[in-house]
Amino acid sequence: MAEQERNLAELRETFRSGRTRGVGWRKAQLRALLKLMDDNEDQIFNALQRDLGKHPVEAYHWSSEEIGQLFLVLYR
């Protein structure tokens, strides 16, 4: 329990220090990431296929699903 209390205290201190960013900033970053992924879709899919053996359909599903989940969390 002491470790959890230390972690919580550290997180609160980080928040109070202003080192964290607000939800609006995070949403803007995710939108920019989606645009970047859209603009570079072919290169990303080629790299995923070359490096990890992912089929383009699997790569698309993986990339859109991950970002989509983050949006769902932020827009709750």
Biotite code that builds the C-alpha atoms (Angstrom):
import biotite.structure as struc

atoms = struc.array([
    struc.Atom([0.000, 0.000, 0.000], chain_id="A", res_id=1, res_name="MET", atom_name="CA", element="C"),
    struc.Atom([2.863, 2.381, 0.724], chain_id="A", res_id=2, res_name="ALA", atom_name="CA", element="C"),
    struc.Atom([4.088, 2.026, -2.862], chain_id="A", res_id=3, res_name="GLU", atom_name="CA", element="C"),
    struc.Atom([0.645, 2.949, -4.207], chain_id="A", res_id=4, res_name="GLN", atom_name="CA", element="C"),
    struc.Atom([0.539, 6.000, -1.967], chain_id="A", res_id=5, res_name="GLU", atom_name="CA", element="C"),
    struc.Atom([3.977, 7.092, -3.196], chain_id="A", res_id=6, res_name="ARG", atom_name="CA", element="C"),
    struc.Atom([2.881, 6.619, -6.809], chain_id="A", res_id=7, res_name="ASN", atom_name="CA", element="C"),
    struc.Atom([-0.277, 8.632, -6.218], chain_id="A", res_id=8, res_name="LEU", atom_name="CA", element="C"),
    struc.Atom([1.669, 11.419, -4.519], chain_id="A", res_id=9, res_name="ALA", atom_name="CA", element="C"),
    struc.Atom([4.110, 11.510, -7.434], chain_id="A", res_id=10, res_name="GLU", atom_name="CA", element="C"),
    struc.Atom([1.283, 11.685, -9.979], chain_id="A", res_id=11, res_name="LEU", atom_name="CA", element="C"),
    struc.Atom([-0.405, 14.497, -8.065], chain_id="A", res_id=12, res_name="ARG", atom_name="CA", element="C"),
    struc.Atom([2.845, 16.435, -7.863], chain_id="A", res_id=13, res_name="GLU", atom_name="CA", element="C"),
    struc.Atom([3.373, 16.020, -11.607], chain_id="A", res_id=14, res_name="THR", atom_name="CA", element="C"),
    struc.Atom([-0.138, 17.319, -12.255], chain_id="A", res_id=15, res_name="PHE", atom_name="CA", element="C"),
    struc.Atom([0.333, 20.317, -9.938], chain_id="A", res_id=16, res_name="ARG", atom_name="CA", element="C"),
    struc.Atom([3.653, 21.176, -11.581], chain_id="A", res_id=17, res_name="SER", atom_name="CA", element="C"),
    struc.Atom([1.932, 21.759, -14.920], chain_id="A", res_id=18, res_name="GLY", atom_name="CA", element="C"),
    struc.Atom([4.071, 19.199, -16.728], chain_id="A", res_id=19, res_name="ARG", atom_name="CA", element="C"),
    struc.Atom([0.947, 17.397, -17.911], chain_id="A", res_id=20, res_name="THR", atom_name="CA", element="C"),
    struc.Atom([-1.228, 18.544, -20.800], chain_id="A", res_id=21, res_name="ARG", atom_name="CA", element="C"),
    struc.Atom([-4.965, 19.049, -20.902], chain_id="A", res_id=22, res_name="GLY", atom_name="CA", element="C"),
    struc.Atom([-7.527, 16.931, -22.708], chain_id="A", res_id=23, res_name="VAL", atom_name="CA", element="C"),
    struc.Atom([-7.871, 19.486, -25.515], chain_id="A", res_id=24, res_name="GLY", atom_name="CA", element="C"),
    struc.Atom([-4.149, 19.270, -26.254], chain_id="A", res_id=25, res_name="TRP", atom_name="CA", element="C"),
    struc.Atom([-4.293, 15.465, -26.229], chain_id="A", res_id=26, res_name="ARG", atom_name="CA", element="C"),
    struc.Atom([-7.257, 15.437, -28.630], chain_id="A", res_id=27, res_name="LYS", atom_name="CA", element="C"),
    struc.Atom([-5.436, 17.810, -30.985], chain_id="A", res_id=28, res_name="ALA", atom_name="CA", element="C"),
    struc.Atom([-2.381, 15.544, -30.895], chain_id="A", res_id=29, res_name="GLN", atom_name="CA", element="C"),
    struc.Atom([-4.505, 12.504, -31.740], chain_id="A", res_id=30, res_name="LEU", atom_name="CA", element="C"),
    struc.Atom([-6.150, 14.355, -34.633], chain_id="A", res_id=31, res_name="ARG", atom_name="CA", element="C"),
    struc.Atom([-2.698, 15.313, -35.915], chain_id="A", res_id=32, res_name="ALA", atom_name="CA", element="C"),
    struc.Atom([-1.565, 11.695, -35.554], chain_id="A", res_id=33, res_name="LEU", atom_name="CA", element="C"),
    struc.Atom([-4.567, 10.502, -37.561], chain_id="A", res_id=34, res_name="LEU", atom_name="CA", element="C"),
    struc.Atom([-3.744, 13.009, -40.312], chain_id="A", res_id=35, res_name="LYS", atom_name="CA", element="C"),
    struc.Atom([-0.109, 11.902, -40.311], chain_id="A", res_id=36, res_name="LEU", atom_name="CA", element="C"),
    struc.Atom([-1.190, 8.272, -40.583], chain_id="A", res_id=37, res_name="MET", atom_name="CA", element="C"),
    struc.Atom([-3.615, 9.126, -43.394], chain_id="A", res_id=38, res_name="ASP", atom_name="CA", element="C"),
    struc.Atom([-0.968, 11.078, -45.291], chain_id="A", res_id=39, res_name="ASP", atom_name="CA", element="C"),
    struc.Atom([1.582, 8.255, -44.947], chain_id="A", res_id=40, res_name="ASN", atom_name="CA", element="C"),
    struc.Atom([-0.703, 5.230, -45.066], chain_id="A", res_id=41, res_name="GLU", atom_name="CA", element="C"),
    struc.Atom([1.139, 3.406, -47.858], chain_id="A", res_id=42, res_name="ASP", atom_name="CA", element="C"),
    struc.Atom([4.551, 3.828, -46.232], chain_id="A", res_id=43, res_name="GLN", atom_name="CA", element="C"),
    struc.Atom([3.226, 2.722, -42.842], chain_id="A", res_id=44, res_name="ILE", atom_name="CA", element="C"),
    struc.Atom([1.510, -0.354, -44.268], chain_id="A", res_id=45, res_name="PHE", atom_name="CA", element="C"),
    struc.Atom([4.595, -1.279, -46.297], chain_id="A", res_id=46, res_name="ASN", atom_name="CA", element="C"),
    struc.Atom([6.782, -0.993, -43.196], chain_id="A", res_id=47, res_name="ALA", atom_name="CA", element="C"),
    struc.Atom([4.356, -3.085, -41.118], chain_id="A", res_id=48, res_name="LEU", atom_name="CA", element="C"),
    struc.Atom([4.321, -5.746, -43.808], chain_id="A", res_id=49, res_name="GLN", atom_name="CA", element="C"),
    struc.Atom([8.096, -5.707, -44.252], chain_id="A", res_id=50, res_name="ARG", atom_name="CA", element="C"),
    struc.Atom([9.001, -5.571, -40.544], chain_id="A", res_id=51, res_name="ASP", atom_name="CA", element="C"),
    struc.Atom([6.172, -7.521, -38.906], chain_id="A", res_id=52, res_name="LEU", atom_name="CA", element="C"),
    struc.Atom([4.635, -9.485, -41.768], chain_id="A", res_id=53, res_name="GLY", atom_name="CA", element="C"),
    struc.Atom([1.270, -7.734, -41.368], chain_id="A", res_id=54, res_name="LYS", atom_name="CA", element="C"),
    struc.Atom([-1.137, -7.867, -44.312], chain_id="A", res_id=55, res_name="HIS", atom_name="CA", element="C"),
    struc.Atom([-2.359, -4.357, -45.334], chain_id="A", res_id=56, res_name="PRO", atom_name="CA", element="C"),
    struc.Atom([-5.897, -5.128, -44.128], chain_id="A", res_id=57, res_name="VAL", atom_name="CA", element="C"),
    struc.Atom([-4.556, -6.235, -40.749], chain_id="A", res_id=58, res_name="GLU", atom_name="CA", element="C"),
    struc.Atom([-2.309, -3.158, -40.593], chain_id="A", res_id=59, res_name="ALA", atom_name="CA", element="C"),
    struc.Atom([-5.245, -0.849, -41.325], chain_id="A", res_id=60, res_name="TYR", atom_name="CA", element="C"),
    struc.Atom([-7.423, -2.497, -38.700], chain_id="A", res_id=61, res_name="HIS", atom_name="CA", element="C"),
    struc.Atom([-4.639, -2.374, -36.121], chain_id="A", res_id=62, res_name="TRP", atom_name="CA", element="C"),
    struc.Atom([-3.779, 1.286, -36.704], chain_id="A", res_id=63, res_name="SER", atom_name="CA", element="C"),
    struc.Atom([-7.348, 2.581, -36.841], chain_id="A", res_id=64, res_name="SER", atom_name="CA", element="C"),
    struc.Atom([-8.423, 0.477, -33.859], chain_id="A", res_id=65, res_name="GLU", atom_name="CA", element="C"),
    struc.Atom([-5.629, 1.746, -31.613], chain_id="A", res_id=66, res_name="GLU", atom_name="CA", element="C"),
    struc.Atom([-6.277, 5.411, -32.331], chain_id="A", res_id=67, res_name="ILE", atom_name="CA", element="C"),
    struc.Atom([-10.041, 4.868, -32.192], chain_id="A", res_id=68, res_name="GLY", atom_name="CA", element="C"),
    struc.Atom([-9.786, 3.404, -28.708], chain_id="A", res_id=69, res_name="GLN", atom_name="CA", element="C"),
    struc.Atom([-7.853, 6.447, -27.510], chain_id="A", res_id=70, res_name="LEU", atom_name="CA", element="C"),
    struc.Atom([-10.545, 8.750, -28.898], chain_id="A", res_id=71, res_name="PHE", atom_name="CA", element="C"),
    struc.Atom([-13.247, 6.748, -27.139], chain_id="A", res_id=72, res_name="LEU", atom_name="CA", element="C"),
    struc.Atom([-11.462, 7.160, -23.820], chain_id="A", res_id=73, res_name="VAL", atom_name="CA", element="C"),
    struc.Atom([-10.912, 10.891, -24.310], chain_id="A", res_id=74, res_name="LEU", atom_name="CA", element="C"),
    struc.Atom([-14.471, 11.629, -25.426], chain_id="A", res_id=75, res_name="TYR", atom_name="CA", element="C"),
    struc.Atom([-16.228, 9.897, -22.531], chain_id="A", res_id=76, res_name="ARG", atom_name="CA", element="C"),
])
